């Protein structure tokens, strides 16, 4: 980012820990000034993908919920405090299409992302009066290094299930985030970015 002429700061923090989140925002504010756009992108998947709900240990459920949902709450809370003082801002939460339609063998991940969507709606209602807009981007499969680890059969199945015949790229997810960062009117919406697999 700095090579592009933009200031950047990397801060390591556990988004499920309120003290670490508070310290992260404090350092960012001291080094870069007040926040105007927050993108809640931190998230984890199941430790053992494909595990049915009745076999998910409680600690695994809590681990996913703490990062994927509690982390969004903690970061949004810190950002909202600054944004209210500054009379405006944008909160963009990365959810998932499984938060809209559920997921076989991944209930805790799906539930966490559905919670992110519900929290986005609540933030839009609560914070709109302060000039703060809250929206969510819900990606489907995205061409990443993680997806590259899938076997060719699974990858080809996902490609066939996508009406446009290909998987989304990271840039296309970023484009959706940039739209929400720049809009002055769109609030409380979920943008599905998956090539038409899920209609919403």
Secondary structure, 3 states (H helix, E strand, C coil): CHHHCCCCCCCCCCCCCHHHHHHHHHHHHHHHCCCCEEEECCCCCCCCCCCCHHHCCHHHHHHHHHHHHHHHHHHHHHHHHHHHHHCCEEEEEECCCHHHHCCCCCHHHHHHHHHHHHHHHHHHHHHHHHCEEEEEEEECCEECHHHHCCCHHHHHHHHHHCCCCCCEEHHHHHHHHHHHHHCCCCCCCEEEECCCCCCC
